[in-house]
Amino acid sequence: MPEVAILGAGMSGMAAARSLRDLNYTIYEAGDHAGGHAASFFIDKGFLFDEGPHVSFTSDDRIKRFLARSVNDRFSEFPTHVTNYFEGTTLKHPVQCNLHGLSPEVIARCITDFVRAQYEDKRPIENYKDWCYRGLGESISEIFSRRYTRKYWNLELEQLTADWVSDRVYAPKLEEVLQGALTKQTSEHYYLSNFRYPLKNGFGGYSALLEHDSRIEFGMCATEIDIDNKKIIFANGRSESYDHLISSAPLPELVSMCRDSPAAVREAAKQLACTSHFILSIGINRPHVSDACWTYYYDEDIPFSRASFPSKFSANNAPPDCSSIQVEVVHSRYRSIPSNDVLVENCMDSLIKVGLLHSREEIVALDARDIRYANVLFDFNRAKNLATVRDYMSRKGVKCCGRFGEWAYLWSDQAMLSGERAANEVRALLSMDGLEFDK
């Protein structure tokens, strides 16, 4: 029976494995646990965190049922309450529909420019700035979108394409902007109105069924792939042959591992850009921190772009009478960050400034870690470089999946479907019917 090698035990890699469960496959995972970026981790005193605010809001009923089974139907469902912090004012999200609370002068400018954009701005959409200016108007784009784009994407509006936006950024109607300027009682316009979260084991609990019965070998860090002779060499000295290869590894790393890959492919892979997230997770001896699930921060003197509150998602994420905060500082090849010690101090100073942290004395647990791969950057080099790498991998028979295997803006449910697709492409080569990972 053909041997299928799968690189990475994240949700896409494990979904691929379940779709190949009747075949001879092995998942090779460099780390010591499954789940990839969707895994959860404990810190001191029993505080549990995810790598950022991971929640399930899939509209795919098949995946909803599968994730519910994964946690034995033990999950909570929440209405999404998200806020924005801007120059000392807290605004409901999304800000373009919730201007109430800003100064009359700022509101007037935002509405005037929004109306002008709706009736006068006919520019073609060639970049994210064009999309923002046409959909939101100049003032909202410059006051809010540009600031947050610098913090979260590390680029200017003009440096991003608009093909990632889809339903992720809401383009409001005039009546919605007006209502949100006059009152705080507005309709919901966020792309997720509610979400599910496991009662136990954090978001990582959703990986349980994918991991169950999967043939995973941990501590298997691939260092070289002889792609023509179909052999993987690992850091521990082992080598394994395969007939078919599925990879959820980040494309730049995958290409660098491939022996004798062409210089043009290597250069294209190096040009693929992404962000990294420095994550500070804090346990505090106070039972309540914020009414919001998470908050976005626009002020450029505040280092983090987002703060989330995992203890709100499940009581099991924190000890009794305690709560938790997690903040994310984005960096990339376009933006560096200070040393960890300096950044931790800056974040805590800002948490006190915005009122989330009362004093350092209430901190009972703290963890700082840097997540190398966070989000794909949709800059203007992405499409051509991705096409070069994809073409090479396709010609060599490698099936890529997951956020960084496809180099796309995939949520966890989309990553699972990506793994299923890659597996069924292998099955098609073997003239076998497709299988769904959730069966």
C-alpha positions in Angstrom: 0.0 0.0 0.0 1.4 3.5 -0.8 3.0 5.4 2.0 1.7 8.9 2.5 3.8 11.3 4.5 2.2 14.3 6.1 4.3 17.1 7.5 2.7 18.8 10.5 0.0 17.8 13.0 -2.0 21.0 12.9 -5.7 20.9 12.2 -5.1 20.7 8.4 -2.5 17.9 8.6 -4.7 15.9 11.0 -7.8 16.4 8.8 -5.8 15.1 5.9 -4.8 12.1 7.9 -8.4 11.3 8.8 -9.3 11.5 5.2 -6.6 8.9 4.5 -7.5 6.6 7.4 -7.8 3.5 5.2 -4.3 4.1 3.8 -0.8 3.8 5.0 0.1 7.3 6.3 2.3 8.9 9.0 2.1 12.4 10.3 5.6 13.8 11.2 5.3 16.6 13.7 8.4 18.7 14.7 7.0 19.6 18.1 5.8 17.5 21.1 2.1 18.1 20.7 -0.7 18.1 18.1 -2.9 21.1 17.1 -0.4 23.5 15.7 -1.4 27.1 16.2 -4.8 25.9 17.4 -3.3 24.2 20.4 -3.7 25.5 24.0 -1.1 25.8 26.7 -1.0 26.1 30.5 1.1 28.6 32.5 1.7 28.9 36.3 -1.2 28.5 38.7 -3.3 26.6 36.1 -4.1 29.4 33.7 -4.9 28.1 30.2 -4.4 30.2 27.1 -4.6 29.8 23.3 -2.3 31.5 20.7 -4.5 34.5 20.5 -8.4 34.6 20.7 -9.2 31.3 18.9 -12.9 30.7 18.7 -15.2 28.7 16.5 -17.7 30.6 14.4 -17.9 28.3 11.3 -21.1 28.4 9.3 -20.4 24.9 8.0 -22.9 22.5 9.7 -20.6 19.5 9.0 -17.7 21.1 10.8 -20.0 22.4 13.6 -21.1 18.8 14.3 -17.6 17.5 14.1 -16.1 20.0 16.5 -19.1 19.5 18.9 -18.3 15.7 18.9 -14.7 16.5 19.5 -15.5 18.0 22.9 -18.4 15.6 23.7 -20.9 18.5 23.1 -19.3 20.3 26.1 -19.0 23.8 24.8 -20.4 27.2 25.5 -21.9 29.6 22.9 -21.5 33.3 23.3 -22.8 36.4 21.7 -19.7 38.2 20.3 -19.0 41.4 22.2 -16.0 43.2 20.7 -14.8 46.8 21.4 -12.3 49.3 20.1 -10.1 51.6 22.2 -9.2 54.9 20.6 -7.6 57.8 22.5 -9.2 57.0 25.8 -12.7 56.2 24.3 -14.2 52.8 24.1 -16.3 52.2 20.9 -18.4 49.2 19.8 -17.0 47.2 16.9 -16.9 47.7 14.0 -15.9 51.3 14.5 -17.3 52.5 11.1 -20.8 51.7 12.4 -20.3 52.9 15.9 -18.8 56.4 16.0 -20.9 57.5 18.9 -18.6 58.7 21.7 -16.1 60.5 19.5 -16.0 64.3 19.3 -18.6 66.0 17.2 -15.9 67.3 14.9 -14.5 63.8 14.2 -18.0 62.4 13.7 -18.9 65.2 11.3 -15.7 64.6 9.2 -16.3 60.8 9.1 -19.9 61.2 8.0 -19.1 63.9 5.4 -16.3 61.8 3.9 -18.4 58.7 4.0 -21.2 60.3 2.0 -18.7 61.8 -0.4 -17.2 58.4 -1.0 -20.6 56.8 -1.7 -21.6 59.3 -4.3 -18.4 60.7 -5.7 -15.5 58.2 -5.4 -15.5 56.0 -8.4 -11.8 55.0 -8.2 -10.9 51.4 -9.3 -10.0 49.1 -6.4 -6.3 48.5 -7.0 -5.2 48.2 -3.3 -6.6 48.2 0.2 -6.5 52.0 0.4 -8.8 52.2 -2.6 -11.2 49.7 -1.0 -11.2 51.6 2.3 -11.7 55.0 0.7 -14.6 53.8 -1.4 -16.2 51.8 1.3 -15.5 53.9 4.4 -14.5 57.3 3.2 -11.2 59.2 3.7 -11.6 60.1 7.4 -12.5 56.7 8.8 -9.8 55.2 6.6 -7.1 57.5 7.8 -8.1 57.8 11.5 -8.9 54.1 12.0 -8.0 51.8 9.1 -4.5 53.2 8.5 -3.5 53.1 12.1 -4.7 49.6 12.7 -3.2 48.4 9.4 0.2 49.7 10.5 -0.2 47.8 13.9 -1.7 44.6 12.8 -0.4 44.1 9.2 2.8 46.2 9.6 2.1 47.9 6.3 0.4 50.9 4.9 -3.0 50.7 3.3 -1.4 51.2 -0.2 0.9 48.2 0.3 -1.9 45.7 0.7 -4.0 44.2 -2.0 -7.8 44.0 -1.4 -8.4 40.4 -2.4 -8.2 39.2 1.3 -11.0 41.6 2.6 -14.1 39.6 1.6 -16.5 39.7 4.6 -13.7 40.4 7.0 -14.1 44.2 6.9 -17.6 45.5 6.9 -18.7 48.1 4.3 -21.7 49.9 5.9 -24.7 51.5 4.5 -25.3 55.3 5.2 -28.1 54.7 7.6 -25.9 52.3 9.6 -23.2 55.0 9.9 -25.7 57.6 10.9 -27.4 55.4 13.5 -24.0 54.5 15.0 -23.1 58.1 15.2 -26.3 59.0 17.1 -26.6 56.1 19.5 -24.8 53.2 21.1 -27.8 51.0 20.5 -26.8 49.6 17.1 -27.3 46.4 15.2 -24.4 43.8 15.0 -22.2 44.1 11.9 -19.2 42.0 12.9 -18.4 39.0 10.7 -19.1 36.7 13.7 -22.2 37.4 15.7 -21.6 34.5 18.1 -19.0 31.8 18.7 -18.4 28.5 20.4 -15.7 27.6 22.8 -14.9 24.3 24.7 -15.7 24.1 28.4 -12.4 22.3 29.0 -8.9 22.2 27.5 -9.2 25.5 25.7 -9.6 25.8 21.9 -7.1 22.9 21.7 -9.9 20.7 22.8 -11.3 20.9 19.3 -8.3 18.9 18.1 -9.1 15.9 20.2 -11.1 13.9 17.6 -8.7 14.8 14.8 -5.8 13.5 16.9 -7.7 10.4 18.1 -6.2 7.3 16.5 -4.0 9.5 14.2 -0.6 8.0 13.6 1.6 10.9 14.7 5.4 10.8 15.3 6.4 13.7 17.4 9.9 15.3 17.6 10.3 14.7 13.9 11.7 18.0 12.5 12.2 17.6 8.8 15.5 19.3 7.6 15.8 18.1 4.0 13.5 16.6 1.4 14.9 14.7 -1.6 11.9 15.5 -3.6 12.9 13.5 -6.7 13.7 10.4 -4.8 10.8 10.9 -2.4 12.8 10.8 0.9 12.6 13.0 4.0 15.6 13.5 6.3 15.0 14.6 9.9 17.0 16.5 12.4 17.4 13.3 14.6 19.2 11.5 11.8 16.3 9.4 10.6 15.1 9.3 7.0 11.8 8.1 5.7 10.6 7.3 2.2 7.2 8.2 0.8 5.0 7.7 -2.2 2.9 10.8 -1.7 3.7 13.9 0.3 1.2 16.3 2.0 2.7 19.3 3.7 1.2 21.9 6.0 4.7 23.4 6.6 5.1 27.1 5.9 6.0 27.3 2.2 9.3 29.2 2.7 10.5 26.4 5.0 9.2 23.7 2.7 11.1 25.1 -0.3 14.3 25.5 1.8 14.1 21.8 2.7 13.7 20.7 -0.9 17.0 19.5 -2.3 18.0 21.1 -5.6 14.9 23.3 -5.8 15.5 26.0 -8.5 16.9 29.3 -7.5 13.8 31.1 -8.9 11.6 29.0 -6.6 13.8 29.6 -3.6 13.8 33.3 -4.2 10.0 33.4 -4.6 9.6 31.5 -1.4 11.8 34.0 0.5 9.7 36.8 -0.7 6.5 35.4 0.8 5.8 37.6 3.8 3.9 37.0 7.0 3.6 38.5 10.5 4.7 37.1 13.8 2.9 37.6 17.1 4.6 38.3 20.4 2.0 37.1 22.9 1.9 38.1 26.5 -0.4 36.0 28.7 -1.2 37.3 32.2 -3.1 35.6 35.1 -4.5 38.1 37.7 -6.0 37.6 41.1 -9.2 39.5 40.2 -12.4 37.8 38.9 -13.4 40.4 36.3 -11.3 42.3 33.7 -13.5 43.4 30.9 -17.1 43.0 29.6 -15.6 42.5 26.1 -14.5 39.3 24.6 -11.6 41.1 23.0 -10.7 44.7 22.2 -8.8 46.3 19.3 -6.3 49.2 20.0 -5.7 51.9 17.5 -3.3 54.2 19.5 0.2 53.9 18.1 1.8 54.4 21.5 0.1 51.2 22.8 2.3 48.3 21.6 -0.4 45.7 21.3 -3.1 45.6 18.6 -5.5 43.4 20.5 -6.3 42.2 24.0 -8.4 39.2 24.7 -9.8 37.7 27.9 -9.7 33.9 27.9 -11.2 33.5 31.3 -14.5 34.8 29.8 -14.6 32.0 27.3 -14.4 29.2 30.0 -14.3 29.2 33.8 -11.7 26.4 33.4 -9.3 28.8 31.7 -8.4 30.4 35.1 -8.4 29.4 38.8 -11.4 30.4 40.9 -11.7 34.2 41.6 -9.1 34.9 39.0 -9.1 36.1 35.4 -6.8 36.4 32.5 -5.6 38.8 29.8 -3.6 38.1 26.6 -2.2 40.8 24.4 -0.6 40.5 20.9 2.2 42.6 19.5 2.6 42.1 15.7 6.0 42.2 14.1 7.5 41.2 10.8 10.2 41.9 8.3 8.6 45.3 8.0 8.5 46.1 11.7 10.9 45.1 14.5 10.1 45.0 18.2 12.2 45.6 21.3 13.7 42.9 23.5 11.3 40.7 25.3 12.0 42.3 28.7 11.4 45.8 27.3 8.3 44.8 25.5 6.8 43.1 28.5 7.3 46.3 30.5 5.8 48.4 27.7 2.7 46.1 27.5 2.1 46.2 31.3 2.5 50.0 31.3 -0.1 50.2 28.6 -2.5 47.7 30.3 -2.4 49.9 33.4 -2.9 53.0 31.2 -6.1 51.6 29.5 -7.4 50.3 32.8 -7.3 46.5 32.3 -4.5 46.1 34.8 -4.8 47.9 38.1 -1.3 47.3 39.2 1.6 44.8 38.7 0.9 43.4 42.2 -2.3 41.6 41.0 -0.3 39.6 38.5 0.0 36.0 39.7 1.2 34.3 36.4 2.9 35.6 33.3 4.1 34.0 30.1 5.7 35.7 27.0 6.3 33.8 23.8 6.9 34.7 20.2 4.8 33.0 17.5 6.8 33.0 14.3 4.0 32.5 11.9 0.8 34.4 12.5 -0.9 35.9 9.4 -0.1 35.8 5.7 0.6 39.3 4.3 -1.3 40.1 1.1 1.3 42.4 -0.3 1.8 43.0 -4.1 4.5 40.3 -4.4 2.4 37.5 -2.9 0.4 36.4 -6.0 3.3 36.0 -8.4 5.7 34.4 -5.8 3.0 32.1 -4.6 2.2 31.0 -8.2 5.9 30.2 -8.7 6.1 28.0 -5.6 2.7 26.3 -6.2 3.7 25.4 -9.7 6.9 23.8 -8.6 5.2 21.9 -5.8 2.5 20.7 -8.2 5.0 19.5 -10.7 6.8 17.6 -7.9 3.5 16.0 -6.7 3.5 17.7 -3.3 0.1 18.6 -1.9 0.1 21.7 0.3 -2.6 22.5 2.9 -3.3 24.8 5.8 -2.9 28.5 6.3 0.9 28.5 5.6 0.8 25.6 3.2 -1.6 27.4 1.0 -0.2 30.8 2.1 -3.8 32.1 2.5 -6.0 33.8 5.1 -7.6 30.6 6.4 -9.6 30.2 9.6 -9.5 26.9 11.5 -12.5 25.4 9.7 -11.1 26.4 6.3 -7.7 24.8 7.3 -9.5 21.5 8.1 -11.2 21.6 4.7 -7.8 22.4 3.1 -6.4 19.2 4.6 -9.3 17.2 3.4 -8.9 18.5 -0.1 -5.2 17.7 -0.2 -5.9 14.1 1.0 -8.6 13.6 -1.6 -6.2 14.8 -4.3 -3.9 12.0 -3.3 -6.8 9.6 -3.3 -7.7 10.7 -6.8 -4.2 9.9 -8.0 -4.7 6.4 -6.6 -8.1 6.2 -8.3 -9.9 6.0 -5.0 -13.1 7.8 -3.9 -12.7 10.8 -1.6 -13.3 10.5 2.2 -14.5 13.2 4.6 -12.5 13.7 7.7 -15.6 14.0 9.9 -16.9 10.5 9.2 
